[in-house]
Amino acid sequence: MFWMIGWIVFGFLVGAIARGLYPGPQPMGVFKTMMLGIFGSLLGGFVGYLVSGGSMLQGAGWIGSLIGAAVLIAIKQRRASRV
């Protein structure tokens, strides 16, 4: 149970930092910010898997998670600008 709470807190912190570092507005609430951080961590872990091996479905550290979350924000912004 504590690992789930850890992922939620970590996801929120990473999502909030990534939103602060990425320029422009990102209109999303607390839940979406948390999910952004969690999925950013999984994306960073997947890229780490492609580079160095290990487990395909793993979380990344702080830097990998921030980079993954920033990439997800960029993808979302790009899709929103097309419409």
N, C-alpha and C positions, 0 to 999 in steps of 0.2 A: 504494500500500500504506500509506503514511504517513497518508493521509486517513482510512482505516478505523481505524487505531490511534487517531487523534485523536478520531473519533466515539465510540469505545469509552471512552476516558478521559473525554471531555467528558460522555458519557451517565452514567457512573458518578458523577462529581462532582455533576452536576445532580440525579441521582436521590437521592444521599445527602443533599444539602442540602435537597431538597424533603421527604424523609422526616423530617429533623430539624426542619423548620419546621412541618410539619403535625401537629396534636395527635393523640394516641392512638397505639396500636401499629400498625405495618404489618409483619406477618410475611412477609418476603420475603428471599431470599438475594441474593448478589452479582449473579448474572445478571439476576434480575428488577429489581434496583435499576438496573442499567445500561440495561436495556430501557425502564424507566420514564423515565429521563433522555432517551434517544434519541427515544422516542415523544412525550414532553413537548416536546422541541425541534421536532419536526415539527408537532405541534398548534399550538404558538406561532407557527411560521412560516406555517401555514395561516390562522390568525386575522390575522396581519400581511398576508397576501395579500388577504384579504377587505377589510381596512381600507384598504390603500394600493396594492395591485396588486403586480406583480412576478411571480415564479414561484410556481406553486401548490405545488410540492413543494420547499420550501426550509427550512433550519434557521433557528431564531431565535437571538437573542443570549442572554446569561445570564438576563436578567429574563424574557423571553418563554418561555424554556425552563423556568424555575422555575414560572411561572404555569401553563404547560401541564402540567407534571408534577403540580402540586398539584391541578389539575382532574381529572387521571386518578386520583389517589389518592382524591379525593372521590367520584368515580363508583364506584370499586371498593369503598369503604367503604359506600356507599349500597346497592349490590347485595348485599353481604354481610349487611347488617342486615335486608334483606327476607326472606332465606332462613331 
